[in-house]
Amino acid sequence: MTNTKAGVCFQTCAMVAWLAAVTPAAEPVSVAEGKTHWAFRQLARPAVPVTDSDARVRTPVDRFVVSGLEGKRLSLSRDADRVTLMRRAYLDLVGFPPRPDEVEAFVGDELPGAYERLVDRLLTSPHFGERWGRHWLDAVGYTDTVGFDIDANLIVMPKGKWRYRDYVIRSLNADKPYDRFVREQLAGDEMVDWRNARRFDDRIRDHLIATGMLRTAADFTHEPESFIASNMYSVLFDTMEIVNTSLLGLTMHCARCHDHKFDPLPQRDYYRMMACFTPALNPKRWKAVYPWKPEIVDRAIDNVSAVQLKEFQQHNRRLDELTARGKQELAAIRDSLVERLVQEKLATVKPGKSVVREPVSDGLSLWLRADRGVYVDGDATTPARPGQAVTLWKDQLAGGNTAANDARQAAQTARPILVDDFGRSRSPALRFRFGSGSHLRVKDHLSLRSSGAGLTVFVMYRLNEIRKSDAQLVTKYAEDGRSHGNWGVDLFQQSGKPPNRPRIYFGNPVKPNAYGGGAVAKHSVSDQRPHQLTMVYDAGKVAIRVDGKSREVEAAGDPPPSPAFDVKETIDLLVGARVVAETGGNHGAGSFFPGDIAEILVYRHALPGERISRVEQYLAGKYGPTIDIPESEIAAALQADPQAIRLRSRLSSLAASRKEWGKIQPLVDVGPPPATHLLEGGDYLSPADVVAPGFIKVLSDGTNPDRIANENGDRSESSGRRLALANWITQPDTSSSALLARVMVNRVWQ
């Protein structure tokens, strides 16, 4: 991965080298010389100048401005009118203009101190922190992401990173002293004993969140490919740059490769300060910015203590047990209500005038029925009995189809089981088990390929397990990189849509990774009762019927292919799965069906309406009527049932009682301090001398030395180096705190 900042650094150094070549040689500024520069001196209160006129002077600051203007024979502009003054205050302090009624009230306020009251009100507005927090967040380079946001589909947002943004806003609205604000951000974790605290209060949380300032550098260690040393050192170098530019206004990063050419900043100072951060940003003990899989330990920590976390988890486990029992009771009530609704509907079903004994035979290319042709062996010598594994399910050779498109399974572990409890007629069916990957395979044959202009598929099935994955019923389709073959029929899962929607889909010979088809738009078949599906494709149009009723259809993926679908791919037909590879695990199949299939009929053309009705009558007469109870009717029954109402209320109370916690993205030490080397040319592959942690010499003196006096030593919890750095920067009446103040005043002034 190209390091953009490294490229910028290279270009900057090249420019410096060019300037050095075309300008007279000069010795780098020494630390002793640097101490005489005004920017590196301690603050001193200047004498207030005398002005020729005091007419416009209201504060001591005005005297400095007026004196400067008088020296150039200029004067202040006339006072702004009240509306302009109010707009300026609003835009400066909260970032938006006042409402007309607020303008009217201010203009009409003739009591003394109106402007001061206006400013006080704006300073207490929550929008003040939002407005001025933006300036600080810009200075430290904050984003909600890890910095890898060049692709909208690949944006990585660490959990809880936003808490630092809110901390900044909260601190400004609370009028937190600036030195405390800086200390918390550099070393908040070292200012509180958060590791041994039994409870995290707001103070502990705030101190941990504050160190999010040191997590604003772009960090690409969010995936295994980029979890490499160059990216780790890049975070460390960028953090050094962020700290020095935002707090001290120094181009300290120029001293990473060599002594600074124009400022009194030796290269050794750079690495001495960097040693304050290496206990937390240690490439040899690096923690990822984002856990790309569950076992990855990233930099995030829980926003509750270890003791609280254990208590919360135990509390929630008890609630989970109670919730599971409650859901089981509610499911039993639901099943009872559904059975009642089914019986009520069955009572209204009128017996047919005639029984259809056989389905339509014209165009029938595959007919599998569990009451015939089911064998335990591949030679069709031993019929299967209930409870036995099925090796062969014979095609019934209907409609003159002599190809015998038999369904087989050679692998013992992947064979379905024959059962005899399907539907109200308790008919035979084949039970396919998701866990064992059971399925049957019909070898590809011309008789299984329609013209592509039409197709009709009937399936009698029952789910035995409700899963959150596509459940394949019968498919002639592959996911192995080809153009996917012909077609497939399944129960479709799609985010944001009802689960287990019946679907028919087709491969795309032009776009191998795409598919098109149709699915039932709003109807879910997520129960464990027998159902009958009818799928019809007719020259680009799809119709789906569930239990003898037409359903509204919407596109699934791309629209269905038109005027015909692809029939060229020589892909086997699978029952209870679809092809994912010609070789490999699960015998080349996947996306298994967790339920029973009693009968399948596949026609090579689109059947007209009356013939569809005939086949559906045949299936209904054989297995008994299939009753589909809409979810809306089930919901209405549950809402009217007193026991269900009480259970739902109890489940809601349990859900509301759950303990919740989140994540913090702090910077904390990850182990004992490592040896920090001066890097020749700023290259981590060229380590030189080991340097001790310390600070910038030009900003240090006897009362504020450039080295750490009392480091915590080699304790694994925290080195204390960043706290020492924070104290050094904010120590009153020193050159370092003077520069800290000057930089912030300049930011505000600008």
FENMOPE-V961125 format. One record per residue. N is the residue number from 1. SS is DSSP state (2 for helix, 1 for strand, 0 for the rest). PSI is psi in degrees with one decimal (999 if undefined). BURIAL is b if it has 9 or more other C-alpha atoms within 8 Angstrom, else e. Layout:
N;SS;PSI;BURIAL / N;SS;PSI;BURIAL
//
This chain:
1;0;128.9;e / 2;0;134.0;e / 3;0;105.4;e / 4;2;-41.7;e / 5;2;-34.5;e / 6;2;-38.1;e / 7;2;-41.4;e / 8;2;-42.1;e / 9;2;-43.0;e / 10;2;-44.2;e / 11;2;-39.0;e / 12;2;-45.2;e / 13;2;-36.8;e / 14;2;-39.7;e / 15;2;-42.3;e / 16;2;-41.7;e / 17;2;-39.6;e / 18;2;-44.0;e / 19;2;-39.5;e / 20;2;-31.2;b / 21;2;-30.1;e / 22;2;-2.0;e / 23;0;156.7;e / 24;0;141.0;e / 25;0;140.5;e / 26;0;144.2;e / 27;0;143.1;e / 28;0;148.3;b / 29;0;128.5;b / 30;0;161.8;e / 31;2;-40.6;b / 32;2;-43.9;e / 33;2;-39.4;b / 34;2;-32.7;b / 35;0;-18.1;b / 36;0;-11.5;e / 37;0;141.6;e / 38;2;-32.2;e / 39;2;-24.0;e / 40;2;12.7;b / 41;0;163.0;b / 42;0;159.1;b / 43;0;144.1;e / 44;0;138.6;e / 45;0;118.3;e / 46;0;161.4;e / 47;0;138.9;e / 48;0;124.7;e / 49;0;155.5;e / 50;0;137.3;e / 51;0;155.7;b / 52;0;-32.8;e / 53;0;135.7;e / 54;0;9.2;e / 55;0;-35.4;e / 56;0;5.4;e / 57;0;123.3;b / 58;0;-28.9;e / 59;0;163.9;e / 60;2;-32.6;e / 61;2;-37.0;e / 62;2;-33.9;b / 63;2;-37.6;b / 64;2;-42.1;b / 65;2;-48.3;e / 66;2;-40.9;b / 67;2;-42.8;b / 68;2;-39.4;e / 69;2;-41.0;b / 70;2;-34.9;b / 71;2;-19.7;e / 72;0;16.4;e / 73;0;41.6;e / 74;0;170.3;e / 75;0;169.1;e / 76;0;151.2;e / 77;0;164.9;e / 78;0;156.2;e / 79;0;141.6;e / 80;0;149.5;e / 81;0;168.5;e / 82;2;-38.7;e / 83;2;-45.9;e / 84;2;-43.6;e / 85;2;-41.5;b / 86;2;-42.7;b / 87;2;-41.5;b / 88;2;-44.3;e / 89;2;-44.7;b / 90;2;-49.5;b / 91;2;-38.5;b / 92;2;-41.8;e / 93;2;-36.0;b / 94;0;-10.7;b / 95;0;7.5;b / 96;0;158.8;e / 97;0;161.5;e / 98;0;157.8;b / 99;0;157.1;e / 100;2;-38.8;e / 101;2;-32.1;e / 102;2;-38.8;e / 103;2;-45.1;b / 104;2;-41.9;e / 105;2;-40.2;e / 106;2;-43.2;b / 107;2;-34.0;b / 108;0;-2.7;e / 109;0;103.0;e / 110;0;0.9;e / 111;0;149.3;e / 112;0;147.4;e / 113;0;16.2;e / 114;2;-43.4;b / 115;2;-40.6;e / 116;2;-39.5;e / 117;2;-38.4;e / 118;2;-47.9;b / 119;2;-43.3;b / 120;2;-41.3;e / 121;2;-40.5;e / 122;2;-35.2;b / 123;2;-26.4;b / 124;0;-1.5;e / 125;0;139.8;b / 126;2;-22.7;e / 127;2;-17.7;e / 128;2;-48.2;b / 129;2;-35.0;b / 130;2;-41.8;b / 131;2;-50.6;b / 132;2;-22.0;b / 133;2;-30.8;b / 134;2;-39.1;e / 135;2;-44.5;e / 136;2;-44.0;b / 137;2;-35.0;b / 138;2;-40.4;e / 139;2;-36.7;b / 140;2;0.6;b / 141;0;35.0;b / 142;0;137.7;b / 143;0;159.1;e / 144;0;-15.4;e / 145;0;179.1;b / 146;0;0.5;b / 147;0;-12.7;b / 148;0;77.8;b / 149;0;34.1;b / 150;0;-13.4;e / 151;0;122.2;e / 152;2;-24.1;e / 153;2;-6.7;e / 154;2;24.5;e / 155;0;129.1;b / 156;0;119.7;b / 157;0;104.8;e / 158;0;140.6;b / 159;0;131.0;b / 160;0;2.9;b / 161;0;-29.3;b / 162;2;-18.2;e / 163;2;-32.5;b / 164;2;-41.2;b / 165;2;-45.5;b / 166;2;-33.2;e / 167;2;-43.7;b / 168;2;-46.8;b / 169;2;-44.6;b / 170;2;-41.3;b / 171;2;-41.8;b / 172;2;-39.9;b / 173;2;-26.7;b / 174;0;-0.1;e / 175;0;43.3;e / 176;0;134.7;b / 177;0;141.9;e / 178;2;-38.8;e / 179;2;-38.6;e / 180;2;-39.2;e / 181;2;-43.9;b / 182;2;-44.3;b / 183;2;-41.8;b / 184;2;-37.6;b / 185;2;-31.3;b / 186;2;-32.0;b / 187;2;34.4;b / 188;2;-36.1;b / 189;2;-26.0;b / 190;2;-1.0;b / 191;0;-10.5;b / 192;0;150.3;e / 193;0;67.3;e / 194;0;-28.0;b / 195;0;-31.6;e / 196;0;2.0;e / 197;0;135.2;e / 198;0;-27.2;e / 199;0;141.9;e / 200;0;115.3;b / 201;0;-180.0;e / 202;2;-33.3;e / 203;2;-47.3;e / 204;2;-46.1;b / 205;2;-44.2;b / 206;2;-39.9;b / 207;2;-36.1;b / 208;2;-44.1;b / 209;2;-36.5;b / 210;2;-33.2;b / 211;2;-0.5;b / 212;2;-19.5;b / 213;2;-34.8;b / 214;2;9.2;b / 215;2;17.8;b / 216;0;-9.8;b / 217;0;143.7;b / 218;0;126.0;b / 219;0;112.6;b / 220;0;15.6;b / 221;0;47.0;b / 222;0;4.6;b / 223;0;156.5;b / 224;2;-33.6;e / 225;2;-28.8;e / 226;2;9.6;b / 227;0;70.8;b / 228;0;161.0;e / 229;2;-39.2;e / 230;2;-38.8;e / 231;2;-33.7;b / 232;2;-47.2;b / 233;2;-32.3;b / 234;2;-40.7;b / 235;2;-43.6;b / 236;2;-46.7;b / 237;2;-42.1;b / 238;2;-36.3;b / 239;2;-41.4;b / 240;2;-43.3;b / 241;2;-43.1;b / 242;2;-45.4;b / 243;2;-47.2;b / 244;2;-36.7;b / 245;2;-41.3;b / 246;2;-38.9;b / 247;2;-42.3;b / 248;2;-5.7;b / 249;0;26.2;e / 250;0;141.9;e / 251;0;58.9;b / 252;2;-26.8;b / 253;2;-19.1;b / 254;2;-21.5;b / 255;2;5.2;b / 256;2;-37.0;b / 257;0;-24.4;b / 258;0;169.3;b / 259;0;141.2;b / 260;0;136.9;b / 261;0;-27.1;e / 262;0;-18.4;e / 263;0;156.0;e / 264;0;62.3;b / 265;0;94.2;b / 266;0;153.6;b / 267;2;-37.0;b / 268;2;-34.5;b / 269;2;-38.0;b / 270;2;-48.7;b / 271;2;-26.1;b / 272;2;-41.2;b / 273;2;-38.4;b / 274;2;-31.3;b / 275;0;-18.5;b / 276;0;-22.0;b / 277;0;-17.1;b / 278;0;-26.5;b / 279;0;-26.6;b / 280;0;-36.9;b / 281;0;64.9;b / 282;0;108.9;b / 283;2;-25.6;e / 284;2;-13.3;e / 285;2;36.5;e / 286;0;140.5;b / 287;0;136.1;e / 288;1;153.0;b / 289;0;-19.0;b / 290;0;134.9;b / 291;0;100.4;b / 292;0;-10.1;e / 293;0;159.5;e / 294;0;-33.2;e / 295;0;-3.8;e / 296;0;128.8;e / 297;0;111.1;e / 298;1;-172.9;b / 299;0;-11.4;b / 300;0;147.2;b / 301;1;158.9;e / 302;1;148.5;b / 303;0;20.6;b / 304;0;159.4;b / 305;0;167.1;b / 306;2;-37.6;e / 307;2;-46.8;e / 308;2;-41.8;b / 309;2;-43.9;b / 310;2;-43.1;e / 311;2;-44.7;e / 312;2;-43.6;b / 313;2;-41.0;b / 314;2;-43.8;e / 315;2;-46.2;b / 316;2;-32.5;b / 317;2;-39.7;e / 318;2;-43.1;e / 319;2;-37.5;b / 320;2;-40.0;e / 321;2;-45.9;e / 322;2;-39.6;b / 323;2;-42.1;b / 324;2;-42.8;e / 325;2;-41.4;e / 326;2;-39.9;b / 327;2;-35.5;b / 328;2;-43.3;e / 329;2;-41.5;b / 330;2;-36.7;b / 331;2;-38.2;e / 332;2;-41.0;e / 333;2;-42.2;b / 334;2;-46.9;b / 335;2;-41.1;e / 336;2;-42.5;e / 337;2;-39.6;b / 338;2;-43.4;b / 339;2;-39.3;e / 340;2;-43.5;e / 341;2;-39.0;b / 342;2;-47.1;b / 343;2;-38.6;e / 344;2;-39.2;e / 345;2;-36.8;b / 346;2;-33.3;b / 347;0;-20.9;e / 348;0;-5.9;e / 349;0;125.1;e / 350;0;136.0;e / 351;0;142.8;e / 352;0;155.3;e / 353;0;-30.3;e / 354;0;152.3;e / 355;0;128.5;e / 356;0;116.1;b / 357;0;-29.1;e / 358;0;148.9;e / 359;0;174.7;e / 360;0;135.2;e / 361;0;-22.9;e / 362;0;120.0;e / 363;0;3.5;e / 364;1;112.8;b / 365;1;-13.8;b / 366;1;126.8;b / 367;1;106.3;b / 368;1;122.2;b / 369;1;130.4;b / 370;0;-9.5;b / 371;0;0.9;e / 372;0;148.3;e / 373;0;33.7;b / 374;1;121.9;b / 375;1;152.1;b / 376;0;-16.6;b / 377;0;162.5;b / 378;0;-8.0;b / 379;0;4.1;e / 380;0;41.9;b / 381;0;-23.2;e / 382;0;104.4;e / 383;1;143.6;b / 384;0;144.1;b / 385;0;158.8;e / 386;0;133.8;b / 387;0;-10.4;e / 388;0;152.3;b / 389;1;142.7;b / 390;0;123.8;b / 391;0;-34.3;b / 392;1;128.8;b / 393;1;107.9;b / 394;0;136.8;b / 395;0;139.9;b / 396;0;8.3;b / 397;0;40.2;b / 398;2;158.5;b / 399;2;30.3;b / 400;2;11.7;e / 401;0;102.5;b / 402;0;8.1;e / 403;0;-14.6;e / 404;0;69.1;b / 405;0;67.6;b / 406;0;147.2;b / 407;1;128.4;b / 408;1;161.1;b / 409;0;109.7;b / 410;0;-32.7;e / 411;0;121.8;e / 412;2;-39.2;e / 413;2;-15.7;e / 414;2;14.0;b / 415;0;139.7;b / 416;0;167.9;b / 417;1;138.1;b / 418;1;131.1;b / 419;1;167.3;b / 420;1;39.9;b / 421;1;32.6;b / 422;1;125.1;b / 423;0;-176.9;b / 424;0;-20.5;e / 425;0;-3.2;b / 426;0;55.9;b / 427;1;164.4;b / 428;1;151.8;b / 429;1;161.8;b / 430;1;129.2;b / 431;1;118.6;b / 432;1;131.0;b / 433;0;125.3;b / 434;0;-45.3;b / 435;0;-34.6;e / 436;0;-4.4;e / 437;0;33.7;b / 438;0;139.8;b / 439;0;167.4;b / 440;1;152.6;b / 441;1;131.9;b / 442;1;120.1;b / 443;0;140.7;b / 444;0;139.7;b / 445;0;151.3;b / 446;2;-32.3;e / 447;2;-18.0;e / 448;2;-4.7;b / 449;0;119.0;b / 450;0;-175.9;b / 451;0;-12.7;b / 452;0;-15.3;b / 453;0;-15.8;b / 454;1;152.2;b / 455;1;140.0;b / 456;1;131.2;b / 457;1;131.1;b / 458;1;137.0;b / 459;1;131.4;b / 460;1;120.3;b / 461;1;168.8;b / 462;1;129.1;b / 463;1;138.6;b / 464;0;-9.0;e / 465;0;131.7;e / 466;0;111.9;e / 467;0;166.5;e / 468;0;45.9;e / 469;0;156.5;e / 470;0;137.4;b / 471;1;107.2;b / 472;1;128.9;b / 473;1;-61.3;b / 474;1;131.2;b / 475;1;148.6;b / 476;1;71.8;b / 477;1;147.9;b / 478;1;150.0;b / 479;0;32.5;b / 480;0;24.5;b / 481;0;-8.8;e / 482;0;-168.3;e / 483;0;17.4;b / 484;0;-7.9;b / 485;1;-141.7;b / 486;1;-74.1;b / 487;1;169.8;b / 488;1;151.5;b / 489;1;126.6;b / 490;1;-179.4;b / 491;1;120.3;b / 492;1;137.3;b / 493;0;127.8;b / 494;0;132.1;e / 495;0;134.1;e / 496;0;2.0;e / 497;0;160.4;e / 498;0;143.2;b / 499;0;164.5;b / 500;0;49.6;b / 501;1;126.9;b / 502;1;137.7;b / 503;1;146.5;b / 504;1;133.0;b / 505;1;161.5;b / 506;1;147.7;b / 507;1;163.5;b / 508;0;108.4;b / 509;0;-20.1;b / 510;0;-36.5;e / 511;0;92.4;e / 512;0;-27.0;b / 513;0;12.9;e / 514;0;161.1;b / 515;1;162.5;b / 516;1;155.0;b / 517;1;-158.3;b / 518;1;148.5;b / 519;1;153.3;b / 520;1;130.2;b / 521;0;-48.4;b / 522;0;-5.2;e / 523;0;127.9;b / 524;0;137.2;b / 525;0;60.4;e / 526;0;65.0;e / 527;0;-179.4;e / 528;0;42.3;e / 529;0;157.2;e / 530;0;143.1;b / 531;1;155.8;b / 532;1;123.2;b / 533;1;140.7;b / 534;1;121.9;b / 535;1;127.5;b / 536;1;128.2;b / 537;1;128.1;b / 538;1;96.4;b / 539;0;49.3;b / 540;0;-5.2;b / 541;1;143.6;e / 542;1;135.4;b / 543;1;138.2;b / 544;1;131.4;b / 545;1;137.4;b / 546;1;119.3;b / 547;0;40.9;b / 548;0;6.5;b / 549;1;136.1;e / 550;1;143.6;e / 551;1;149.8;b / 552;0;135.5;e / 553;1;141.1;b / 554;1;162.3;e / 555;1;140.4;b / 556;0;109.3;b / 557;0;-131.8;e / 558;1;163.1;b / 559;0;160.2;b / 560;0;145.9;b / 561;0;147.8;b / 562;0;140.3;e / 563;0;1.6;e / 564;0;161.6;b / 565;0;164.6;b / 566;0;132.2;b / 567;0;14.0;b / 568;0;-32.2;e / 569;0;131.2;b / 570;0;75.9;e / 571;0;136.0;b / 572;0;155.2;b / 573;1;131.1;b / 574;1;142.4;b / 575;1;121.5;b / 576;0;11.0;b / 577;0;-178.5;b / 578;1;158.0;b / 579;1;131.5;b / 580;0;-19.8;b / 581;0;150.2;b / 582;0;-27.7;e / 583;0;169.1;e / 584;0;-168.1;e / 585;2;156.7;e / 586;2;25.3;e / 587;2;36.9;e / 588;2;11.1;b / 589;1;164.0;b / 590;1;-177.9;b / 591;0;58.5;b / 592;0;160.8;b / 593;0;125.7;b / 594;0;71.8;b / 595;1;-164.0;b / 596;1;142.2;b / 597;1;122.9;b / 598;1;-33.2;b / 599;1;143.9;b / 600;1;131.7;b / 601;1;126.6;b / 602;1;123.4;b / 603;1;144.1;b / 604;0;4.5;b / 605;0;172.1;b / 606;0;117.0;b / 607;0;142.5;b / 608;0;168.0;e / 609;2;-44.2;e / 610;2;-31.2;e / 611;2;-32.0;b / 612;2;-44.7;b / 613;2;-38.2;b / 614;2;-44.4;b / 615;2;-41.5;b / 616;2;-36.3;b / 617;2;-37.9;b / 618;2;-46.2;b / 619;2;-39.7;b / 620;2;-39.3;b / 621;2;-31.0;b / 622;2;-42.7;e / 623;2;-3.6;b / 624;0;159.5;b / 625;0;137.9;e / 626;0;127.3;b / 627;0;123.7;b / 628;0;118.8;e / 629;0;113.5;b / 630;0;147.4;e / 631;2;-31.5;e / 632;2;-37.6;e / 633;2;-38.9;e / 634;2;-43.0;b / 635;2;-41.5;e / 636;2;-39.7;e / 637;2;-39.8;b / 638;2;-38.1;b / 639;2;-21.1;b / 640;2;-9.1;e / 641;0;120.8;e / 642;2;-41.6;e / 643;2;-39.0;e / 644;2;-36.0;b / 645;2;-44.0;b / 646;2;-42.1;e / 647;2;-43.4;b / 648;2;-39.2;b / 649;2;-41.6;e / 650;2;-40.1;b / 651;2;-37.1;b / 652;2;-40.1;e / 653;2;-39.6;e / 654;2;-42.2;b / 655;2;-38.8;e / 656;2;-18.6;e / 657;0;-2.4;e / 658;0;143.8;b / 659;0;130.8;e / 660;0;147.8;e / 661;0;165.5;e / 662;0;-160.7;b / 663;1;151.5;b / 664;1;144.7;b / 665;0;76.8;b / 666;0;179.7;b / 667;0;117.4;b / 668;0;157.0;e / 669;0;140.7;b / 670;0;2.5;b / 671;0;-172.6;b / 672;0;151.9;b / 673;0;130.0;e / 674;0;167.1;e / 675;0;129.4;e / 676;1;123.4;b / 677;1;147.0;b / 678;1;132.5;b / 679;1;120.8;b / 680;2;126.6;b / 681;2;15.4;e / 682;2;14.8;b / 683;0;122.2;b / 684;0;-14.3;b / 685;0;-1.5;e / 686;0;65.9;b / 687;1;141.5;b / 688;1;-131.5;e / 689;1;149.0;e / 690;1;135.9;e / 691;1;149.1;b / 692;0;150.8;e / 693;0;143.6;b / 694;1;-165.5;b / 695;0;-174.2;b / 696;0;121.6;b / 697;2;-39.1;b / 698;2;-19.7;b / 699;2;9.8;b / 700;0;155.0;b / 701;1;-168.5;b / 702;0;-37.3;e / 703;0;-13.8;e / 704;1;75.1;b / 705;0;166.1;e / 706;0;13.2;b / 707;1;161.4;e / 708;0;122.8;b / 709;0;-46.2;e / 710;0;80.9;e / 711;0;152.6;b / 712;0;-8.9;b / 713;0;-145.1;e / 714;0;23.5;e / 715;0;141.3;b / 716;0;-20.5;e / 717;0;-56.0;b / 718;0;142.8;b / 719;0;-24.5;b / 720;0;3.7;b / 721;2;-41.0;b / 722;2;-32.4;b / 723;2;-39.7;b / 724;2;-40.9;b / 725;2;-42.7;b / 726;2;-41.7;b / 727;2;-39.1;b / 728;2;-43.1;b / 729;2;-35.6;b / 730;2;2.2;b / 731;0;121.4;b / 732;0;152.5;e / 733;0;42.0;e / 734;0;165.3;b / 735;2;-35.1;b / 736;2;-46.5;b / 737;2;-29.1;b / 738;2;-44.3;b / 739;2;-38.5;b / 740;2;-44.9;b / 741;2;-44.2;e / 742;2;-42.1;b / 743;2;-43.2;b / 744;2;-40.1;b / 745;2;-41.8;e / 746;2;-38.1;e / 747;2;-44.8;e / 748;2;-42.4;e / 749;2;-37.5;e / 750;0;999;e
//
